[in-house]
Structure formats: structure tokens, C-alpha cells
Amino acid sequence: MLKVVKFGGSSLSDATQVKKVFNIVTSEPARKFVVVSAPGKRNASDEKVTDMLIALAEKALANEDVTEQLNKIIQRYRDISTGLGMNDDIIDTITQDLKNRLNSDKSIKGRYLDNLKAAGEDNCAKLVAKYFNLQGEKATYVSPKEAGLLLTAEFGNAQVLPASYQNLKVLHNYEGKVIFPGFFGYSVNGDVVTLPRGGSDVTGAILAVALECDVYENFTDVDYIYTVNPNIVSDPLPIDHMTFKEMRELSYAGFSVFHEEALTPVYYKFTHVNVRNTNNPTAPGTMIHMEVNQNRKHRITGISGDKGFSTITVRKYLMNREVGFVRKILQMLEEECIPFEHSPSGIDDISIILRSKYLNKEIEDKLICRIKKELGAEEVSIVHNQALVMIVGEKCLDDSETLHKCSEALHEAGIVIKMLNQGSSKLSIIVGIDEADFEKAIRSLYNKFFIEMA
Ligand code: ASP
């Protein structure tokens, strides 16, 4: 049995947390490959080291004095190392590293920013490896460069290059634990490039696949992934098992525990993912894998949702006879770089649902004008403040009961369904409602599926 164990920022935020990491990693020989994030928030009003590094880079790019910001970051690491009883050698290493990065070439902003952002994880991994050694545990910090983790040269938004999977096998050659920084890798040109925010989850998944591990353990600060957002329903039921497809559907709209891009590599290799809690390591956590849980106690696996959608509705008599009509609308969106999310249609009407953040008054006026003029549409309207709610569960749509219970729950709560999408996905129902009804809808659906139907 071999595992990749990834720890998020809250698991590395201070010395007490790092000690927990040490105990978790050393409690099982299978936990050989350790991926670390940068230190996260110690409390609600604290700052993540990655955010502090971004602010540092921005100050440097604006040629402002960086002394105070740099000292604040060094102090975060010093608090951790002092709390772990380490001497200042590691702080000297970190200080020098940050100064080198600050003095690097500023001619490409994205490259400079990524080089500083990556310092959070990189220095955290060095510190953790050193602490493991001081405790008498054989552990080696390995840099993504040495290990050949190659990414596309998209600063702040990189993706893994296929060659990495072969290169990373070199990590098997190290004796003892391997401590690997998450969130960044190198472009083919040798520049530091970062994954999207929260990308250490993705690094863990890449390593788990490359090193052919049996399980990818993702340690965070919750015991389980829950059936519904705990900020909306207090004390919701946990999810013991879920499938990759269910996780993907749920994380599309609101489930942010595990980075959705991290599912891609593990999905194709059937690696088991286990989301667990650093602060309560005896809780078994949520298992994500290919197999549908045969013992599922409830009809569905989870409910998620998101606000911030807008709907463009277009009406044209005999639209159904006009070949290419929808393509032309989608092309207009493409020209404005707007992705669309859903597109329910009638005979002479079509609705395009998209995220409101891509729209503004100017773009809306332009789209309305073009659709009317170029496509001869009779009516074009745009409605904002829409929310989408997703009811997810593999095999829950094999009969009509799920849809029946879903509309019953919303009807009982007095909520009008504005859009309903079932069928394109075999495992989810998507309901469009007014944003103002969002929390009420989630609570009512939770009660129906997880309390009444238990
Ligand atoms: N530290 C990075 C961030 O805050 C990456 C990560 O934590 O996964 O986004």
C-alpha cells in the first residue's frame, strides 16, 4: 500500500498544526509522499501566506518599499519554526530565498508574480522536511524542478504536461518520506509557473497518479464532505462514499472542499481519494472513487448550488426551422469570451444561462442589439439574480421519484421553478430559481431527501 498525503494551508498554519502533520505522516509507513500547501489562516481574521506573497509581489512591481511586507511573511515562518523548537537556520534560508525572488527579472509580470507565489509552498516544504529530520525521521525536500514536474507556461493557470507523469517516477528512488511543495511546477523554458488557486490539491493528484499510489489522502479541516453546505444547513449528514462523477457535479456549483481540477488525473487512473481532517485523523473521512456505493442510505448523494447567474431569453417565430440559429448566438458569446452554462429551449424560444460576472451593461446592450438585428429575433431579454440548485446522485434518476420529490420540496416551500434540466446528465437535476429563494430551496430539498425520506 502506497499513499500520497496532501495537507492544506490550515494544516500548516502554525507549529501545533505541523506537529499534527508529523504524527499523521509517521503513523503509517504507506504515507510516503507528502504534498504541502503554504501556511494558511490561523483564525478567521488572519491572512494566507499566498495572499501575503501576492501583495509583496505587487508592491515590488509598483516599486514600493517592501520591507514591512517581507518581514511580516518571514515572521509567519519564524512563528512556526520557533514553535517547533527549531533554530534560525531555516529562517535564514527562507529570507535569502525570498530576497532572491524579489530581485528576479520583473519584465514579465505574470512570471514574477508566479515566482513569488510559489515561495509559500516551496519554503513550507523545506521547513517541514527539516522538522521531520530533527525528529529523527528520514525525509527529503524535493523540488518540482528536480522531480521534473512540467506545466504549461500559463502563469497562474497552468496545467500539467504529460511528460511529468514519467519524470515524477524518480520520487520512488528517495529513501524515507518525500516532502514535496504543492501549487507550482516549471515550464519547458525553466520558469516557475503556478496552478490555479488552491492548486496543491492538483499537485497531490498528479503525484498519486504518476507514482501509482493506491490512495490519495487529502487532509483538510473538516471531518467529511457534507451532503449540503454546512453554512446553509446546520449539522448536515456526512458523505461516506461518493463517485468522481458525483463530486464533479457537486463541485461545479458550490462544493469547494476539493479542487475540481484535481479530479481529472485520478479519474482516469481510478485512484481512490480520501478527504480527511488533520484535526481529527481518526474520522474515516469521505472516500471518492469510481464505484457507486451499493449501501447508500439515501436516494441522492448531495445537494449543491450557486448564485450569480443570468438568463438571456430569445424568441423568434419558427426558430426551430432555422438551421444554425443557436450556433450564431453562441458565436456572439464566444466573440465576447463568455462561456455559457446551460441552454434549455422551447419551440420558438431559447434561454442561455451564464454567470453574471461575464456581463455588464455595455455587453448586454451589444448582445441584445446583435441578436435582434443579425438574427431577426422578436424578443430578447436578460434576467439577473438567478440561482442554480443541483440534486446529485448516481442512479437516482432511474425512476421519476427524485424529480417528483424535488418539485414537491420546492412547491411546499413556495418556490417557483424557473428552469429545470434533467436528462442531459444521468446523475443530476438542475433547477433554476430566484436568488432570493436560494437558501430556502436548499433547506427544503435537504429536509425532503435526507430527513423525511430517511
Ligand atoms: N497556497 C495556494 C493558495 O492559497 C495553493 C493551495 O493552497 O492549494 O491558493
Boltz pocket constraint, residues with backbone or C-beta under 6 A from the ligand:
constraints:
  - pocket:
      binder: B
      contacts: [[A, 8], [A, 9], [A, 37], [A, 38], [A, 48], [A, 50], [A, 51], [A, 120], [A, 182], [A, 183], [A, 196], [A, 197], [A, 198], [A, 199], [A, 200], [A, 201]]
      max_distance: 6.0
